[in-house]
Amino acid sequence: MSCSLVCTHNSSRSQMAEGLLRSRYGDRYEVHSAGTNPEGVNPFAVAVMDEVGIDISEHTSDSIDAYDDTPLDVVVTVCDDAAENCPYLPARKHNLHQGFEDPSAVKGAEEEKRAAFRRIRDELADWIDETFPTDR
């Protein structure tokens, strides 16, 4: 089953969600992430995922246009802006939305930014565990 996680910049939330979903359910899902305005993978996202043993350092920041011809079973928007502004990507089974705050919008010292990325990573992990149960 294929799943695409969509966020505006495809730099943080969708990248972390891709890594988490692939780590937990990669045997059942072919996982992609994309953005409406991709900007590259955020180094804080890479760092906080590494803290939990998930390497996303080789992820690329892709446009949703890259998946125009890819049949997707599940399409998930993980930020409100993407849900409101991205072209509708039809899923064969489910279109889902769950908005998460943008950790890259946090201003302040490095540790404050890292804490925001950790919080969103953990919120994504909890949501994935609730939404993509192993018995599904």
C-alpha atoms as a printed R data frame, in Angstrom:
    type eleno elety resid chain resno      x      y       z
1   ATOM     1    CA   MET     A     1  0.000  0.000   0.000
2   ATOM     2    CA   SER     A     2  1.369  3.461  -0.846
3   ATOM     3    CA   CYS     A     3  1.149  6.503   1.411
4   ATOM     4    CA   SER     A     4  2.162 10.103   0.803
5   ATOM     5    CA   LEU     A     5  2.546 12.622   3.623
6   ATOM     6    CA   VAL     A     6  2.080 16.207   2.476
7   ATOM     7    CA   CYS     A     7  3.201 19.433   4.117
8   ATOM     8    CA   THR     A     8  3.841 22.896   2.710
9   ATOM     9    CA   HIS     A     9  7.658 22.866   2.648
10  ATOM    10    CA   ASN     A    10  8.326 19.133   2.950
11  ATOM    11    CA   SER     A    11 11.105 20.039   5.344
12  ATOM    12    CA   SER     A    12 10.036 19.018   8.852
13  ATOM    13    CA   ARG     A    13  6.650 17.517   9.730
14  ATOM    14    CA   SER     A    14  6.163 15.426   6.597
15  ATOM    15    CA   GLN     A    15  9.815 14.341   6.666
16  ATOM    16    CA   MET     A    16  9.628 13.209  10.287
17  ATOM    17    CA   ALA     A    17  6.270 11.517   9.628
18  ATOM    18    CA   GLU     A    18  7.769  9.707   6.626
19  ATOM    19    CA   GLY     A    19 10.650  8.424   8.738
20  ATOM    20    CA   LEU     A    20  8.364  7.343  11.569
21  ATOM    21    CA   LEU     A    21  5.822  5.630   9.331
22  ATOM    22    CA   ARG     A    22  8.541  3.867   7.356
23  ATOM    23    CA   SER     A    23 10.251  2.753  10.587
24  ATOM    24    CA   ARG     A    24  7.056  1.422  12.161
25  ATOM    25    CA   TYR     A    25  5.086  0.147   9.167
26  ATOM    26    CA   GLY     A    26  7.523  0.087   6.250
27  ATOM    27    CA   ASP     A    27  6.733 -3.562   5.712
28  ATOM    28    CA   ARG     A    28  3.134 -2.582   4.868
29  ATOM    29    CA   TYR     A    29  3.453  0.876   3.331
30  ATOM    30    CA   GLU     A    30  5.521  2.377   0.549
31  ATOM    31    CA   VAL     A    31  6.001  5.806   2.139
32  ATOM    32    CA   HIS     A    32  6.670  9.135   0.405
33  ATOM    33    CA   SER     A    33  6.523 12.734   1.501
34  ATOM    34    CA   ALA     A    34  6.048 15.851  -0.572
35  ATOM    35    CA   GLY     A    35  5.305 19.537  -0.278
36  ATOM    36    CA   THR     A    36  3.384 22.254  -2.003
37  ATOM    37    CA   ASN     A    37  6.518 24.444  -1.855
38  ATOM    38    CA   PRO     A    38  9.494 22.172  -1.014
39  ATOM    39    CA   GLU     A    39 12.486 23.853   0.627
40  ATOM    40    CA   GLY     A    40 14.865 21.065   1.657
41  ATOM    41    CA   VAL     A    41 15.029 18.880   4.753
42  ATOM    42    CA   ASN     A    42 15.459 20.856   7.968
43  ATOM    43    CA   PRO     A    43 18.637 19.915   9.899
44  ATOM    44    CA   PHE     A    44 16.727 19.966  13.206
45  ATOM    45    CA   ALA     A    45 14.330 17.348  11.819
46  ATOM    46    CA   VAL     A    46 17.305 15.166  10.881
47  ATOM    47    CA   ALA     A    47 18.872 15.632  14.326
48  ATOM    48    CA   VAL     A    48 15.801 14.821  16.428
49  ATOM    49    CA   MET     A    49 14.955 11.785  14.316
50  ATOM    50    CA   ASP     A    50 18.520 10.545  14.777
51  ATOM    51    CA   GLU     A    51 17.941 10.783  18.550
52  ATOM    52    CA   VAL     A    52 15.303  8.036  18.223
53  ATOM    53    CA   GLY     A    53 17.383  5.919  15.858
54  ATOM    54    CA   ILE     A    54 15.736  6.944  12.581
55  ATOM    55    CA   ASP     A    55 18.002  8.283   9.840
56  ATOM    56    CA   ILE     A    56 16.315 10.756   7.499
57  ATOM    57    CA   SER     A    57 19.553 12.408   6.389
58  ATOM    58    CA   GLU     A    58 19.177 11.030   2.863
59  ATOM    59    CA   HIS     A    59 15.564 12.169   2.456
60  ATOM    60    CA   THR     A    60 14.856 14.622  -0.333
61  ATOM    61    CA   SER     A    61 12.357 17.454  -0.321
62  ATOM    62    CA   ASP     A    62  9.975 16.727  -3.196
63  ATOM    63    CA   SER     A    63  7.119 18.582  -4.826
64  ATOM    64    CA   ILE     A    64  3.669 17.023  -4.806
65  ATOM    65    CA   ASP     A    65  3.888 17.251  -8.603
66  ATOM    66    CA   ALA     A    66  6.331 14.339  -8.470
67  ATOM    67    CA   TYR     A    67  3.408 12.079  -7.526
68  ATOM    68    CA   ASP     A    68  0.884 13.206 -10.148
69  ATOM    69    CA   ASP     A    69  1.072  9.853 -11.919
70  ATOM    70    CA   THR     A    70  1.584  7.702  -8.818
71  ATOM    71    CA   PRO     A    71 -1.479  5.853  -7.559
72  ATOM    72    CA   LEU     A    72 -1.611  6.542  -3.824
73  ATOM    73    CA   ASP     A    73 -3.685  4.499  -1.398
74  ATOM    74    CA   VAL     A    74 -3.425  6.970   1.487
75  ATOM    75    CA   VAL     A    75 -2.707 10.712   1.311
76  ATOM    76    CA   VAL     A    76 -2.131 12.534   4.598
77  ATOM    77    CA   THR     A    77 -1.759 16.280   5.035
78  ATOM    78    CA   VAL     A    78  0.113 17.068   8.243
79  ATOM    79    CA   CYS     A    79 -0.211 20.837   8.264
80  ATOM    80    CA   ASP     A    80 -3.250 23.046   7.956
81  ATOM    81    CA   ASP     A    81 -1.699 25.154   5.199
82  ATOM    82    CA   ALA     A    82 -1.179 22.108   2.976
83  ATOM    83    CA   ALA     A    83 -4.717 20.906   3.646
84  ATOM    84    CA   GLU     A    84 -6.080 24.294   2.575
85  ATOM    85    CA   ASN     A    85 -3.729 25.113  -0.289
86  ATOM    86    CA   CYS     A    86 -2.460 21.987  -1.952
87  ATOM    87    CA   PRO     A    87 -4.197 20.604  -4.988
88  ATOM    88    CA   TYR     A    88 -6.385 17.680  -4.055
89  ATOM    89    CA   LEU     A    89 -4.403 14.470  -4.315
90  ATOM    90    CA   PRO     A    90 -6.930 11.685  -4.565
91  ATOM    91    CA   ALA     A    91 -6.208  8.596  -2.540
92  ATOM    92    CA   ARG     A    92 -7.544  5.226  -3.586
93  ATOM    93    CA   LYS     A    93 -8.497  4.369   0.008
94  ATOM    94    CA   HIS     A    94 -8.176  7.328   2.420
95  ATOM    95    CA   ASN     A    95 -7.498 11.043   2.423
96  ATOM    96    CA   LEU     A    96 -6.579 12.066   5.957
97  ATOM    97    CA   HIS     A    97 -5.678 15.342   7.627
98  ATOM    98    CA   GLN     A    98 -4.062 15.982  10.974
99  ATOM    99    CA   GLY     A    99 -2.554 19.405  11.519
100 ATOM   100    CA   PHE     A   100  0.643 19.744  13.528
101 ATOM   101    CA   GLU     A   101  2.381 22.968  14.507
102 ATOM   102    CA   ASP     A   102  5.359 23.968  12.391
103 ATOM   103    CA   PRO     A   103  8.465 23.474  14.536
104 ATOM   104    CA   SER     A   104 10.566 25.447  12.066
105 ATOM   105    CA   ALA     A   105  8.487 28.550  12.904
106 ATOM   106    CA   VAL     A   106  9.792 28.547  16.491
107 ATOM   107    CA   LYS     A   107 12.132 31.454  17.196
108 ATOM   108    CA   GLY     A   108 14.760 31.461  19.891
109 ATOM   109    CA   ALA     A   109 17.890 29.654  20.938
110 ATOM   110    CA   GLU     A   110 18.958 26.378  19.374
111 ATOM   111    CA   GLU     A   111 17.717 24.349  22.353
112 ATOM   112    CA   GLU     A   112 14.250 25.948  22.121
113 ATOM   113    CA   LYS     A   113 14.073 25.034  18.440
114 ATOM   114    CA   ARG     A   114 15.289 21.494  19.111
115 ATOM   115    CA   ALA     A   115 12.662 21.122  21.866
116 ATOM   116    CA   ALA     A   116  9.925 22.162  19.411
117 ATOM   117    CA   PHE     A   117 11.100 19.575  16.880
118 ATOM   118    CA   ARG     A   118 11.182 16.877  19.571
119 ATOM   119    CA   ARG     A   119  7.638 17.734  20.673
120 ATOM   120    CA   ILE     A   120  6.278 17.573  17.119
121 ATOM   121    CA   ARG     A   121  8.217 14.362  16.441
122 ATOM   122    CA   ASP     A   122  6.607 12.769  19.491
123 ATOM   123    CA   GLU     A   123  3.136 14.067  18.553
124 ATOM   124    CA   LEU     A   124  3.581 12.635  15.051
125 ATOM   125    CA   ALA     A   125  4.691  9.289  16.504
126 ATOM   126    CA   ASP     A   126  1.653  9.107  18.781
127 ATOM   127    CA   TRP     A   127 -0.707 10.025  15.932
128 ATOM   128    CA   ILE     A   128  0.866  7.457  13.591
129 ATOM   129    CA   ASP     A   129  0.537  4.756  16.249
130 ATOM   130    CA   GLU     A   130 -3.155  5.633  16.704
131 ATOM   131    CA   THR     A   131 -3.922  6.004  12.985
132 ATOM   132    CA   PHE     A   132 -1.919  3.165  11.443
133 ATOM   133    CA   PRO     A   133 -2.425  0.310  13.918
134 ATOM   134    CA   THR     A   134 -0.634 -2.938  13.247
135 ATOM   135    CA   ASP     A   135 -3.874 -4.897  13.082
136 ATOM   136    CA   ARG     A   136 -5.350 -2.774  10.282
